[in-house]
Amino acid sequence: MRTPHNAQPYLKSTFEEVWDYCGSELTEMSKNRFRTERDYTQELFRTWQICSSKFEPYNTYNDTKMFPLVIKPKQAIKAIRNQSYKLVCINDNVHILNYERTIRDINQAFNSILPEKSSFEI
């Protein structure tokens, strides 16, 4: 089972710096159809940003909630509809009971609070 994760803000300049430093390796790895154990991940960019002191410490647990849909689908739907948190992380899984219904209910919850398409979707 995957562990829950949270949103990670990145600066565009971080990507530019990392690509300047190891662009050939990143380009080569991007040719792989599936990630291998030798490939870099987004953790490289996150660590680079932290080591460059380009971050602000922030306790995300104050206004963020993670919901594994395997065990908390109803709580996730309620949190979305009530807009209980600034950020909701929904972790899906192949073992979700009533998968189709759960995903439909999640989509309906988002549609209820976000009825208009964003400019990115148009």
Biopython code that builds the backbone (N, CA, C, O; Angstrom):
import numpy as np
from Bio.PDB.StructureBuilder import StructureBuilder

atoms = [
    (1, "MET", "N", (0.841, -1.170, 0.000)),
    (1, "MET", "CA", (0.000, 0.000, 0.000)),
    (1, "MET", "C", (0.898, 1.250, 0.000)),
    (1, "MET", "O", (1.922, 1.294, 0.682)),
    (2, "ARG", "N", (0.501, 2.234, -0.760)),
    (2, "ARG", "CA", (1.246, 3.486, -0.800)),
    (2, "ARG", "C", (0.968, 4.291, 0.462)),
    (2, "ARG", "O", (-0.095, 4.185, 1.073)),
    (3, "THR", "N", (1.948, 5.094, 0.828)),
    (3, "THR", "CA", (1.730, 5.980, 1.956)),
    (3, "THR", "C", (1.118, 7.277, 1.454)),
    (3, "THR", "O", (1.381, 7.687, 0.323)),
    (4, "PRO", "N", (0.300, 7.932, 2.282)),
    (4, "PRO", "CA", (-0.298, 9.204, 1.863)),
    (4, "PRO", "C", (0.777, 10.254, 1.650)),
    (4, "PRO", "O", (1.866, 10.175, 2.217)),
    (5, "HIS", "N", (0.459, 11.215, 0.840)),
    (5, "HIS", "CA", (1.398, 12.296, 0.572)),
    (5, "HIS", "C", (0.646, 13.614, 0.593)),
    (5, "HIS", "O", (-0.585, 13.656, 0.607)),
    (6, "ASN", "N", (1.403, 14.661, 0.595)),
    (6, "ASN", "CA", (0.818, 15.975, 0.668)),
    (6, "ASN", "C", (1.313, 16.801, -0.506)),
    (6, "ASN", "O", (2.235, 16.396, -1.214)),
    (7, "ALA", "N", (0.704, 17.947, -0.710)),
    (7, "ALA", "CA", (1.130, 18.828, -1.793)),
    (7, "ALA", "C", (2.516, 19.374, -1.486)),
    (7, "ALA", "O", (2.848, 19.633, -0.330)),
    (8, "GLN", "N", (3.313, 19.546, -2.517)),
    (8, "GLN", "CA", (4.659, 20.076, -2.367)),
    (8, "GLN", "C", (4.825, 21.250, -3.320)),
    (8, "GLN", "O", (4.821, 21.063, -4.537)),
    (9, "PRO", "N", (4.971, 22.457, -2.784)),
    (9, "PRO", "CA", (5.173, 23.604, -3.679)),
    (9, "PRO", "C", (6.604, 23.640, -4.206)),
    (9, "PRO", "O", (7.559, 23.372, -3.476)),
    (10, "TYR", "N", (6.731, 23.974, -5.482)),
    (10, "TYR", "CA", (8.047, 24.097, -6.105)),
    (10, "TYR", "C", (8.165, 25.457, -6.764)),
    (10, "TYR", "O", (7.172, 26.054, -7.179)),
    (11, "LEU", "N", (9.382, 25.931, -6.854)),
    (11, "LEU", "CA", (9.674, 27.142, -7.596)),
    (11, "LEU", "C", (10.143, 26.765, -8.993)),
    (11, "LEU", "O", (10.860, 25.780, -9.166)),
    (12, "LYS", "N", (9.745, 27.535, -9.973)),
    (12, "LYS", "CA", (10.195, 27.300, -11.339)),
    (12, "LYS", "C", (11.721, 27.367, -11.407)),
    (12, "LYS", "O", (12.350, 26.606, -12.142)),
    (13, "SER", "N", (12.302, 28.270, -10.647)),
    (13, "SER", "CA", (13.770, 28.419, -10.649)),
    (13, "SER", "C", (14.466, 27.152, -10.152)),
    (13, "SER", "O", (15.583, 26.857, -10.576)),
    (14, "THR", "N", (13.823, 26.405, -9.263)),
    (14, "THR", "CA", (14.412, 25.146, -8.787)),
    (14, "THR", "C", (14.550, 24.163, -9.938)),
    (14, "THR", "O", (15.586, 23.516, -10.088)),
    (15, "PHE", "N", (13.511, 24.052, -10.746)),
    (15, "PHE", "CA", (13.576, 23.143, -11.900)),
    (15, "PHE", "C", (14.653, 23.590, -12.878)),
    (15, "PHE", "O", (15.384, 22.765, -13.427)),
    (16, "GLU", "N", (14.746, 24.886, -13.092)),
    (16, "GLU", "CA", (15.768, 25.405, -14.003)),
    (16, "GLU", "C", (17.170, 25.107, -13.484)),
    (16, "GLU", "O", (18.037, 24.705, -14.260)),
    (17, "GLU", "N", (17.410, 25.296, -12.185)),
    (17, "GLU", "CA", (18.726, 25.018, -11.600)),
    (17, "GLU", "C", (19.090, 23.539, -11.690)),
    (17, "GLU", "O", (20.206, 23.188, -12.072)),
    (18, "VAL", "N", (18.150, 22.686, -11.340)),
    (18, "VAL", "CA", (18.421, 21.240, -11.374)),
    (18, "VAL", "C", (18.679, 20.795, -12.810)),
    (18, "VAL", "O", (19.594, 20.009, -13.056)),
    (19, "TRP", "N", (17.890, 21.286, -13.756)),
    (19, "TRP", "CA", (18.101, 20.912, -15.159)),
    (19, "TRP", "C", (19.430, 21.453, -15.677)),
    (19, "TRP", "O", (20.082, 20.797, -16.490)),
    (20, "ASP", "N", (19.841, 22.625, -15.228)),
    (20, "ASP", "CA", (21.147, 23.151, -15.617)),
    (20, "ASP", "C", (22.264, 22.267, -15.084)),
    (20, "ASP", "O", (23.284, 22.075, -15.747)),
    (21, "TYR", "N", (22.072, 21.733, -13.893)),
    (21, "TYR", "CA", (23.104, 20.931, -13.240)),
    (21, "TYR", "C", (23.159, 19.497, -13.768)),
    (21, "TYR", "O", (24.247, 18.962, -13.983)),
    (22, "CYS", "N", (22.024, 18.881, -13.975)),
    (22, "CYS", "CA", (22.035, 17.461, -14.381)),
    (22, "CYS", "C", (21.013, 17.180, -15.480)),
    (22, "CYS", "O", (20.345, 16.145, -15.466)),
    (23, "GLY", "N", (20.896, 18.092, -16.418)),
    (23, "GLY", "CA", (19.932, 17.961, -17.498)),
    (23, "GLY", "C", (20.121, 16.738, -18.371)),
    (23, "GLY", "O", (19.147, 16.118, -18.795)),
    (24, "SER", "N", (21.383, 16.382, -18.646)),
    (24, "SER", "CA", (21.606, 15.219, -19.521)),
    (24, "SER", "C", (21.095, 13.939, -18.859)),
    (24, "SER", "O", (20.498, 13.092, -19.524)),
    (25, "GLU", "N", (21.330, 13.795, -17.541)),
    (25, "GLU", "CA", (20.832, 12.614, -16.825)),
    (25, "GLU", "C", (19.303, 12.605, -16.791)),
    (25, "GLU", "O", (18.681, 11.564, -16.998)),
    (26, "LEU", "N", (18.706, 13.759, -16.530)),
    (26, "LEU", "CA", (17.248, 13.843, -16.483)),
    (26, "LEU", "C", (16.634, 13.550, -17.852)),
    (26, "LEU", "O", (15.609, 12.875, -17.948)),
    (27, "THR", "N", (17.257, 14.055, -18.893)),
    (27, "THR", "CA", (16.758, 13.789, -20.248)),
    (27, "THR", "C", (16.838, 12.302, -20.557)),
    (27, "THR", "O", (15.903, 11.731, -21.119)),
    (28, "GLU", "N", (17.938, 11.678, -20.195)),
    (28, "GLU", "CA", (18.107, 10.245, -20.446)),
    (28, "GLU", "C", (17.063, 9.437, -19.673)),
    (28, "GLU", "O", (16.478, 8.499, -20.214)),
    (29, "MET", "N", (16.833, 9.796, -18.424)),
    (29, "MET", "CA", (15.865, 9.074, -17.602)),
    (29, "MET", "C", (14.438, 9.281, -18.099)),
    (29, "MET", "O", (13.592, 8.401, -17.939)),
    (30, "SER", "N", (14.171, 10.416, -18.691)),
    (30, "SER", "CA", (12.817, 10.680, -19.173)),
    (30, "SER", "C", (12.446, 9.792, -20.362)),
    (30, "SER", "O", (11.280, 9.741, -20.753)),
    (31, "LYS", "N", (13.412, 9.105, -20.931)),
    (31, "LYS", "CA", (13.148, 8.184, -22.038)),
    (31, "LYS", "C", (12.615, 6.843, -21.553)),
    (31, "LYS", "O", (12.091, 6.056, -22.341)),
    (32, "ASN", "N", (12.749, 6.579, -20.245)),
    (32, "ASN", "CA", (12.265, 5.315, -19.691)),
    (32, "ASN", "C", (10.742, 5.331, -19.625)),
    (32, "ASN", "O", (10.139, 6.293, -19.150)),
    (33, "ARG", "N", (10.146, 4.278, -20.098)),
    (33, "ARG", "CA", (8.688, 4.190, -20.054)),
    (33, "ARG", "C", (8.189, 4.061, -18.619)),
    (33, "ARG", "O", (7.157, 4.628, -18.260)),
    (34, "PHE", "N", (8.921, 3.319, -17.808)),
    (34, "PHE", "CA", (8.596, 3.143, -16.397)),
    (34, "PHE", "C", (9.805, 3.530, -15.569)),
    (34, "PHE", "O", (10.946, 3.347, -15.991)),
    (35, "ARG", "N", (9.545, 4.068, -14.383)),
    (35, "ARG", "CA", (10.631, 4.482, -13.499)),
    (35, "ARG", "C", (11.429, 3.273, -13.047)),
    (35, "ARG", "O", (10.868, 2.233, -12.700)),
    (36, "THR", "N", (12.731, 3.421, -13.055)),
    (36, "THR", "CA", (13.607, 2.365, -12.546)),
    (36, "THR", "C", (14.174, 2.817, -11.209)),
    (36, "THR", "O", (14.036, 3.981, -10.833)),
    (37, "GLU", "N", (14.808, 1.901, -10.493)),
    (37, "GLU", "CA", (15.359, 2.264, -9.183)),
    (37, "GLU", "C", (16.527, 3.239, -9.302)),
    (37, "GLU", "O", (16.928, 3.841, -8.305)),
    (38, "ARG", "N", (17.078, 3.403, -10.499)),
    (38, "ARG", "CA", (18.195, 4.330, -10.692)),
    (38, "ARG", "C", (17.742, 5.712, -11.158)),
    (38, "ARG", "O", (18.558, 6.629, -11.248)),
    (39, "ASP", "N", (16.464, 5.871, -11.451)),
    (39, "ASP", "CA", (15.958, 7.160, -11.923)),
    (39, "ASP", "C", (15.793, 8.144, -10.766)),
    (39, "ASP", "O", (15.536, 7.754, -9.627)),
    (40, "TYR", "N", (15.944, 9.407, -11.085)),
    (40, "TYR", "CA", (15.666, 10.465, -10.118)),
    (40, "TYR", "C", (14.149, 10.630, -9.999)),
    (40, "TYR", "O", (13.405, 10.303, -10.923)),
    (41, "THR", "N", (13.713, 11.134, -8.869)),
    (41, "THR", "CA", (12.294, 11.404, -8.662)),
    (41, "THR", "C", (12.126, 12.882, -8.308)),
    (41, "THR", "O", (13.095, 13.641, -8.284)),
    (42, "GLN", "N", (10.892, 13.273, -8.037)),
    (42, "GLN", "CA", (10.632, 14.649, -7.641)),
    (42, "GLN", "C", (11.329, 14.998, -6.328)),
    (42, "GLN", "O", (11.478, 16.176, -6.005)),
    (43, "GLU", "N", (11.754, 13.992, -5.572)),
    (43, "GLU", "CA", (12.486, 14.247, -4.330)),
    (43, "GLU", "C", (13.787, 14.998, -4.583)),
    (43, "GLU", "O", (14.238, 15.758, -3.727)),
    (44, "LEU", "N", (14.389, 14.796, -5.743)),
    (44, "LEU", "CA", (15.599, 15.540, -6.088)),
    (44, "LEU", "C", (15.307, 17.035, -6.080)),
    (44, "LEU", "O", (16.064, 17.819, -5.508)),
    (45, "PHE", "N", (14.212, 17.422, -6.714)),
    (45, "PHE", "CA", (13.843, 18.841, -6.789)),
    (45, "PHE", "C", (13.458, 19.380, -5.411)),
    (45, "PHE", "O", (13.808, 20.506, -5.057)),
    (46, "ARG", "N", (12.750, 18.584, -4.653)),
    (46, "ARG", "CA", (12.346, 18.994, -3.304)),
    (46, "ARG", "C", (13.575, 19.194, -2.423)),
    (46, "ARG", "O", (13.692, 20.214, -1.744)),
    (47, "THR", "N", (14.485, 18.232, -2.429)),
    (47, "THR", "CA", (15.690, 18.318, -1.616)),
    (47, "THR", "C", (16.567, 19.482, -2.057)),
    (47, "THR", "O", (17.126, 20.191, -1.220)),
    (48, "TRP", "N", (16.691, 19.682, -3.369)),
    (48, "TRP", "CA", (17.470, 20.798, -3.905)),
    (48, "TRP", "C", (16.924, 22.122, -3.373)),
    (48, "TRP", "O", (17.677, 22.995, -2.941)),
    (49, "GLN", "N", (15.616, 22.245, -3.414)),
    (49, "GLN", "CA", (14.967, 23.476, -2.965)),
    (49, "GLN", "C", (15.202, 23.699, -1.471)),
    (49, "GLN", "O", (15.459, 24.826, -1.046)),
    (50, "ILE", "N", (15.116, 22.649, -0.684)),
    (50, "ILE", "CA", (15.348, 22.757, 0.758)),
    (50, "ILE", "C", (16.801, 23.116, 1.032)),
    (50, "ILE", "O", (17.078, 24.015, 1.826)),
    (51, "CYS", "N", (17.734, 22.422, 0.381)),
    (51, "CYS", "CA", (19.162, 22.681, 0.595)),
    (51, "CYS", "C", (19.569, 24.073, 0.123)),
    (51, "CYS", "O", (20.572, 24.617, 0.587)),
    (52, "SER", "N", (18.808, 24.645, -0.782)),
    (52, "SER", "CA", (19.077, 26.001, -1.271)),
    (52, "SER", "C", (18.374, 27.054, -0.414)),
    (52, "SER", "O", (18.411, 28.243, -0.731)),
    (53, "SER", "N", (17.747, 26.624, 0.652)),
    (53, "SER", "CA", (17.003, 27.503, 1.567)),
    (53, "SER", "C", (15.909, 28.290, 0.852)),
    (53, "SER", "O", (15.648, 29.447, 1.181)),
    (54, "LYS", "N", (15.274, 27.653, -0.123)),
    (54, "LYS", "CA", (14.181, 28.292, -0.858)),
    (54, "LYS", "C", (12.850, 27.651, -0.447)),
    (54, "LYS", "O", (12.152, 27.038, -1.255)),
    (55, "PHE", "N", (12.535, 27.814, 0.813)),
    (55, "PHE", "CA", (11.278, 27.280, 1.314)),
    (55, "PHE", "C", (10.904, 28.041, 2.583)),
    (55, "PHE", "O", (11.738, 28.692, 3.212)),
    (56, "GLU", "N", (9.652, 27.941, 2.930)),
    (56, "GLU", "CA", (9.173, 28.491, 4.192)),
    (56, "GLU", "C", (8.587, 27.347, 4.999)),
    (56, "GLU", "O", (7.679, 26.664, 4.527)),
    (57, "PRO", "N", (9.082, 27.129, 6.194)),
    (57, "PRO", "CA", (8.507, 26.061, 7.018)),
    (57, "PRO", "C", (7.030, 26.332, 7.266)),
    (57, "PRO", "O", (6.628, 27.466, 7.528)),
    (58, "TYR", "N", (6.244, 25.291, 7.179)),
    (58, "TYR", "CA", (4.806, 25.440, 7.321)),
    (58, "TYR", "C", (4.229, 24.126, 7.802)),
    (58, "TYR", "O", (4.520, 23.076, 7.231)),
    (59, "ASN", "N", (3.433, 24.168, 8.822)),
    (59, "ASN", "CA", (2.804, 22.961, 9.352)),
    (59, "ASN", "C", (1.524, 22.687, 8.576)),
    (59, "ASN", "O", (0.481, 23.278, 8.857)),
    (60, "THR", "N", (1.606, 21.804, 7.618)),
    (60, "THR", "CA", (0.447, 21.509, 6.769)),
    (60, "THR", "C", (-0.653, 20.759, 7.516)),
    (60, "THR", "O", (-1.785, 20.681, 7.037)),
    (61, "TYR", "N", (-0.334, 20.215, 8.668)),
    (61, "TYR", "CA", (-1.347, 19.463, 9.401)),
    (61, "TYR", "C", (-2.413, 20.370, 10.015)),
    (61, "TYR", "O", (-3.455, 19.888, 10.458)),
    (62, "ASN", "N", (-2.158, 21.682, 10.044)),
    (62, "ASN", "CA", (-3.147, 22.611, 10.583)),
    (62, "ASN", "C", (-4.375, 22.721, 9.697)),
    (62, "ASN", "O", (-5.486, 22.868, 10.205)),
    (63, "ASP", "N", (-4.201, 22.654, 8.388)),
    (63, "ASP", "CA", (-5.318, 22.895, 7.478)),
    (63, "ASP", "C", (-5.370, 21.920, 6.304)),
    (63, "ASP", "O", (-5.968, 22.206, 5.267)),
    (64, "THR", "N", (-4.739, 20.773, 6.487)),
    (64, "THR", "CA", (-4.702, 19.751, 5.448)),
    (64, "THR", "C", (-5.156, 18.424, 6.047)),
    (64, "THR", "O", (-4.865, 18.115, 7.203)),
    (65, "LYS", "N", (-5.861, 17.660, 5.252)),
    (65, "LYS", "CA", (-6.287, 16.338, 5.714)),
    (65, "LYS", "C", (-6.086, 15.336, 4.596)),
    (65, "LYS", "O", (-6.417, 15.601, 3.441)),
    (66, "MET", "N", (-5.542, 14.187, 4.947)),
    (66, "MET", "CA", (-5.331, 13.112, 3.989)),
    (66, "MET", "C", (-6.359, 12.012, 4.234)),
    (66, "MET", "O", (-6.578, 11.584, 5.367)),
    (67, "PHE", "N", (-6.979, 11.568, 3.154)),
    (67, "PHE", "CA", (-8.015, 10.538, 3.247)),
    (67, "PHE", "C", (-7.661, 9.351, 2.351)),
    (67, "PHE", "O", (-7.672, 9.480, 1.127)),
    (68, "PRO", "N", (-7.349, 8.207, 2.939)),
    (68, "PRO", "CA", (-7.222, 6.993, 2.132)),
    (68, "PRO", "C", (-8.638, 6.494, 1.814)),
    (68, "PRO", "O", (-9.397, 6.142, 2.716)),
    (69, "LEU", "N", (-8.976, 6.470, 0.549)),
    (69, "LEU", "CA", (-10.342, 6.094, 0.149)),
    (69, "LEU", "C", (-10.679, 4.653, 0.487)),
    (69, "LEU", "O", (-11.852, 4.278, 0.500)),
    (70, "VAL", "N", (-9.681, 3.853, 0.758)),
    (70, "VAL", "CA", (-9.913, 2.458, 1.142)),
    (70, "VAL", "C", (-10.680, 2.390, 2.458)),
    (70, "VAL", "O", (-11.508, 1.500, 2.650)),
    (71, "ILE", "N", (-10.405, 3.331, 3.369)),
    (71, "ILE", "CA", (-11.047, 3.254, 4.686)),
    (71, "ILE", "C", (-11.879, 4.486, 5.051)),
    (71, "ILE", "O", (-12.665, 4.426, 5.996)),
    (72, "LYS", "N", (-11.730, 5.605, 4.325)),
    (72, "LYS", "CA", (-12.437, 6.828, 4.715)),
    (72, "LYS", "C", (-13.106, 7.554, 3.543)),
    (72, "LYS", "O", (-12.967, 8.772, 3.428)),
    (73, "PRO", "N", (-13.820, 6.849, 2.680)),
    (73, "PRO", "CA", (-14.422, 7.557, 1.548)),
    (73, "PRO", "C", (-15.514, 8.543, 1.966)),
    (73, "PRO", "O", (-15.604, 9.633, 1.402)),
    (74, "LYS", "N", (-16.336, 8.179, 2.938)),
    (74, "LYS", "CA", (-17.425, 9.073, 3.358)),
    (74, "LYS", "C", (-16.878, 10.334, 4.026)),
    (74, "LYS", "O", (-17.410, 11.427, 3.830)),
    (75, "GLN", "N", (-15.819, 10.177, 4.811)),
    (75, "GLN", "CA", (-15.216, 11.337, 5.462)),
    (75, "GLN", "C", (-14.588, 12.272, 4.434)),
    (75, "GLN", "O", (-14.639, 13.492, 4.591)),
    (76, "ALA", "N", (-13.995, 11.705, 3.382)),
    (76, "ALA", "CA", (-13.396, 12.522, 2.316)),
    (76, "ALA", "C", (-14.476, 13.322, 1.600)),
    (76, "ALA", "O", (-14.315, 14.518, 1.358)),
    (77, "ILE", "N", (-15.563, 12.667, 1.267)),
    (77, "ILE", "CA", (-16.663, 13.335, 0.555)),
    (77, "ILE", "C", (-17.238, 14.462, 1.410)),
    (77, "ILE", "O", (-17.505, 15.550, 0.899)),
    (78, "LYS", "N", (-17.427, 14.216, 2.686)),
    (78, "LYS", "CA", (-17.954, 15.236, 3.595)),
    (78, "LYS", "C", (-16.982, 16.417, 3.700)),
    (78, "LYS", "O", (-17.412, 17.571, 3.675)),
    (79, "ALA", "N", (-15.696, 16.144, 3.816)),
    (79, "ALA", "CA", (-14.690, 17.209, 3.925)),
    (79, "ALA", "C", (-14.659, 18.068, 2.663)),
    (79, "ALA", "O", (-14.475, 19.283, 2.741)),
    (80, "ILE", "N", (-14.837, 17.441, 1.505)),
    (80, "ILE", "CA", (-14.861, 18.195, 0.246)),
    (80, "ILE", "C", (-16.099, 19.080, 0.205)),
    (80, "ILE", "O", (-15.997, 20.283, -0.034)),
    (81, "ARG", "N", (-17.261, 18.491, 0.436)),
    (81, "ARG", "CA", (-18.521, 19.255, 0.373)),
    (81, "ARG", "C", (-18.537, 20.426, 1.370)),
    (81, "ARG", "O", (-19.003, 21.518, 1.045)),
    (82, "ASN", "N", (-18.029, 20.190, 2.568)),
    (82, "ASN", "CA", (-18.047, 21.219, 3.610)),
    (82, "ASN", "C", (-16.846, 22.165, 3.527)),
    (82, "ASN", "O", (-16.761, 23.143, 4.271)),
    (83, "GLN", "N", (-15.926, 21.862, 2.617)),
    (83, "GLN", "CA", (-14.699, 22.652, 2.466)),
    (83, "GLN", "C", (-14.030, 22.842, 3.835)),
    (83, "GLN", "O", (-13.696, 23.956, 4.239)),
    (84, "SER", "N", (-13.851, 21.734, 4.519)),
    (84, "SER", "CA", (-13.342, 21.724, 5.888)),
    (84, "SER", "C", (-11.861, 22.052, 5.993)),
    (84, "SER", "O", (-11.392, 22.453, 7.058)),
    (85, "TYR", "N", (-11.126, 21.890, 4.916)),
    (85, "TYR", "CA", (-9.676, 22.082, 4.926)),
    (85, "TYR", "C", (-9.252, 22.874, 3.700)),
    (85, "TYR", "O", (-9.949, 22.893, 2.685)),
    (86, "LYS", "N", (-8.095, 23.530, 3.806)),
    (86, "LYS", "CA", (-7.564, 24.257, 2.648)),
    (86, "LYS", "C", (-7.102, 23.276, 1.568)),
    (86, "LYS", "O", (-7.168, 23.577, 0.376)),
    (87, "LEU", "N", (-6.638, 22.112, 1.993)),
    (87, "LEU", "CA", (-6.170, 21.108, 1.046)),
    (87, "LEU", "C", (-6.625, 19.737, 1.517)),
    (87, "LEU", "O", (-6.471, 19.387, 2.687)),
    (88, "VAL", "N", (-7.185, 18.968, 0.599)),
    (88, "VAL", "CA", (-7.589, 17.595, 0.885)),
    (88, "VAL", "C", (-6.800, 16.690, -0.049)),
    (88, "VAL", "O", (-6.844, 16.852, -1.269)),
    (89, "CYS", "N", (-6.090, 15.751, 0.525)),
    (89, "CYS", "CA", (-5.335, 14.775, -0.264)),
    (89, "CYS", "C", (-6.122, 13.470, -0.247)),
    (89, "CYS", "O", (-6.369, 12.890, 0.810)),
    (90, "ILE", "N", (-6.509, 13.023, -1.432)),
    (90, "ILE", "CA", (-7.293, 11.803, -1.558)),
    (90, "ILE", "C", (-6.390, 10.722, -2.142)),
    (90, "ILE", "O", (-5.891, 10.850, -3.260)),
    (91, "ASN", "N", (-6.191, 9.669, -1.378)),
    (91, "ASN", "CA", (-5.356, 8.565, -1.829)),
    (91, "ASN", "C", (-6.237, 7.414, -2.290)),
    (91, "ASN", "O", (-6.965, 6.802, -1.508)),
    (92, "ASP", "N", (-6.144, 7.139, -3.597)),
    (92, "ASP", "CA", (-6.939, 6.028, -4.115)),
    (92, "ASP", "C", (-6.143, 4.738, -3.992)),
    (92, "ASP", "O", (-4.984, 4.736, -3.577)),
    (93, "ASN", "N", (-6.789, 3.655, -4.360)),
    (93, "ASN", "CA", (-6.194, 2.341, -4.184)),
    (93, "ASN", "C", (-7.035, 1.347, -4.963)),
    (93, "ASN", "O", (-8.239, 1.546, -5.124)),
    (94, "VAL", "N", (-6.425, 0.295, -5.442)),
    (94, "VAL", "CA", (-7.167, -0.714, -6.203)),
    (94, "VAL", "C", (-8.125, -1.513, -5.326)),
    (94, "VAL", "O", (-8.981, -2.230, -5.845)),
    (95, "HIS", "N", (-7.996, -1.400, -4.023)),
    (95, "HIS", "CA", (-8.818, -2.195, -3.100)),
    (95, "HIS", "C", (-10.018, -1.432, -2.552)),
    (95, "HIS", "O", (-10.630, -1.882, -1.583)),
    (96, "ILE", "N", (-10.370, -0.300, -3.137)),
    (96, "ILE", "CA", (-11.520, 0.472, -2.668)),
    (96, "ILE", "C", (-12.798, -0.316, -2.934)),
    (96, "ILE", "O", (-13.046, -0.770, -4.051)),
    (97, "LEU", "N", (-13.597, -0.467, -1.888)),
    (97, "LEU", "CA", (-14.894, -1.128, -2.062)),
    (97, "LEU", "C", (-15.818, -0.177, -2.810)),
    (97, "LEU", "O", (-15.771, 1.036, -2.609)),
    (98, "ASN", "N", (-16.653, -0.736, -3.668)),
    (98, "ASN", "CA", (-17.596, 0.078, -4.449)),
    (98, "ASN", "C", (-16.875, 1.224, -5.164)),
    (98, "ASN", "O", (-17.290, 2.380, -5.089)),
    (99, "TYR", "N", (-15.810, 0.886, -5.844)),
    (99, "TYR", "CA", (-14.932, 1.877, -6.473)),
    (99, "TYR", "C", (-15.698, 2.870, -7.345)),
    (99, "TYR", "O", (-15.536, 4.081, -7.195)),
    (100, "GLU", "N", (-16.527, 2.365, -8.249)),
    (100, "GLU", "CA", (-17.251, 3.246, -9.180)),
    (100, "GLU", "C", (-18.131, 4.241, -8.432)),
    (100, "GLU", "O", (-18.151, 5.427, -8.764)),
    (101, "ARG", "N", (-18.841, 3.773, -7.444)),
    (101, "ARG", "CA", (-19.721, 4.658, -6.670)),
    (101, "ARG", "C", (-18.896, 5.676, -5.880)),
    (101, "ARG", "O", (-19.254, 6.853, -5.824)),
    (102, "THR", "N", (-17.805, 5.233, -5.276)),
    (102, "THR", "CA", (-16.955, 6.141, -4.496)),
    (102, "THR", "C", (-16.400, 7.250, -5.372)),
    (102, "THR", "O", (-16.431, 8.418, -4.983)),
    (103, "ILE", "N", (-15.897, 6.907, -6.536)),
    (103, "ILE", "CA", (-15.341, 7.917, -7.446)),
    (103, "ILE", "C", (-16.446, 8.845, -7.943)),
    (103, "ILE", "O", (-16.240, 10.053, -8.053)),
    (104, "ARG", "N", (-17.607, 8.290, -8.239)),
    (104, "ARG", "CA", (-18.741, 9.127, -8.656)),
    (104, "ARG", "C", (-19.098, 10.125, -7.554)),
    (104, "ARG", "O", (-19.320, 11.303, -7.831)),
    (105, "ASP", "N", (-19.154, 9.657, -6.309)),
    (105, "ASP", "CA", (-19.495, 10.528, -5.186)),
    (105, "ASP", "C", (-18.429, 11.593, -4.939)),
    (105, "ASP", "O", (-18.751, 12.727, -4.582)),
    (106, "ILE", "N", (-17.176, 11.234, -5.127)),
    (106, "ILE", "CA", (-16.075, 12.214, -5.001)),
    (106, "ILE", "C", (-16.240, 13.292, -6.079)),
    (106, "ILE", "O", (-16.148, 14.485, -5.790)),
    (107, "ASN", "N", (-16.483, 12.865, -7.309)),
    (107, "ASN", "CA", (-16.681, 13.824, -8.405)),
    (107, "ASN", "C", (-17.874, 14.736, -8.144)),
    (107, "ASN", "O", (-17.799, 15.939, -8.393)),
    (108, "GLN", "N", (-18.977, 14.173, -7.644)),
    (108, "GLN", "CA", (-20.161, 14.986, -7.336)),
    (108, "GLN", "C", (-19.857, 16.002, -6.239)),
    (108, "GLN", "O", (-20.340, 17.133, -6.285)),
    (109, "ALA", "N", (-19.061, 15.598, -5.257)),
    (109, "ALA", "CA", (-18.695, 16.523, -4.176)),
    (109, "ALA", "C", (-17.894, 17.701, -4.738)),
    (109, "ALA", "O", (-18.152, 18.854, -4.395)),
    (110, "PHE", "N", (-16.923, 17.401, -5.600)),
    (110, "PHE", "CA", (-16.145, 18.483, -6.209)),
    (110, "PHE", "C", (-17.019, 19.354, -7.105)),
    (110, "PHE", "O", (-16.896, 20.578, -7.090)),
    (111, "ASN", "N", (-17.897, 18.734, -7.879)),
    (111, "ASN", "CA", (-18.795, 19.514, -8.745)),
    (111, "ASN", "C", (-19.736, 20.407, -7.943)),
    (111, "ASN", "O", (-20.136, 21.470, -8.417)),
    (112, "SER", "N", (-20.089, 19.984, -6.737)),
    (112, "SER", "CA", (-20.983, 20.800, -5.921)),
    (112, "SER", "C", (-20.310, 22.076, -5.420)),
    (112, "SER", "O", (-20.981, 23.089, -5.225)),
    (113, "ILE", "N", (-19.000, 22.040, -5.209)),
    (113, "ILE", "CA", (-18.293, 23.240, -4.733)),
    (113, "ILE", "C", (-17.577, 23.976, -5.860)),
    (113, "ILE", "O", (-17.205, 25.139, -5.708)),
    (114, "LEU", "N", (-17.388, 23.311, -6.972)),
    (114, "LEU", "CA", (-16.698, 23.909, -8.123)),
    (114, "LEU", "C", (-17.521, 23.670, -9.395)),
    (114, "LEU", "O", (-17.098, 22.920, -10.274)),
    (115, "PRO", "N", (-18.688, 24.302, -9.493)),
    (115, "PRO", "CA", (-19.575, 24.015, -10.628)),
    (115, "PRO", "C", (-19.063, 24.558, -11.968)),
    (115, "PRO", "O", (-19.423, 24.035, -13.022)),
    (116, "GLU", "N", (-18.238, 25.587, -11.936)),
    (116, "GLU", "CA", (-17.718, 26.192, -13.160)),
    (116, "GLU", "C", (-16.354, 25.611, -13.498)),
    (116, "GLU", "O", (-15.549, 25.354, -12.604)),
    (117, "LYS", "N", (-16.095, 25.405, -14.761)),
    (117, "LYS", "CA", (-14.775, 24.965, -15.187)),
    (117, "LYS", "C", (-13.769, 26.086, -14.979)),
    (117, "LYS", "O", (-14.090, 27.259, -15.169)),
    (118, "SER", "N", (-12.563, 25.728, -14.591)),
    (118, "SER", "CA", (-11.512, 26.731, -14.433)),
    (118, "SER", "C", (-11.004, 27.135, -15.823)),
    (118, "SER", "O", (-11.283, 26.469, -16.821)),
    (119, "SER", "N", (-10.271, 28.213, -15.860)),
    (119, "SER", "CA", (-9.728, 28.678, -17.144)),
    (119, "SER", "C", (-8.762, 27.645, -17.734)),
    (119, "SER", "O", (-8.542, 27.635, -18.945)),
    (120, "PHE", "N", (-8.185, 26.780, -16.899)),
    (120, "PHE", "CA", (-7.271, 25.742, -17.389)),
    (120, "PHE", "C", (-8.006, 24.628, -18.119)),
    (120, "PHE", "O", (-7.412, 23.929, -18.940)),
    (121, "GLU", "N", (-9.290, 24.456, -17.829)),
    (121, "GLU", "CA", (-10.073, 23.364, -18.413)),
    (121, "GLU", "C", (-10.810, 23.778, -19.686)),
    (121, "GLU", "O", (-11.298, 22.928, -20.430)),
    (122, "ILE", "N", (-10.885, 25.058, -19.928)),
    (122, "ILE", "CA", (-11.662, 25.536, -21.078)),
    (122, "ILE", "C", (-10.855, 25.427, -22.347)),
    (122, "ILE", "O", (-11.342, 25.782, -23.420)),
]
sb = StructureBuilder()
sb.init_structure("model")
sb.init_model(0)
sb.init_chain("A")
sb.init_seg("    ")
for serial, (resi, resn, name, xyz) in enumerate(atoms, 1):
    if name == "N":
        sb.init_residue(resn, " ", resi, " ")
    sb.init_atom(name, np.array(xyz, "f"), 0.0, 1.0, " ", f" {name:<3s}", serial, name[0])
structure = sb.get_structure()
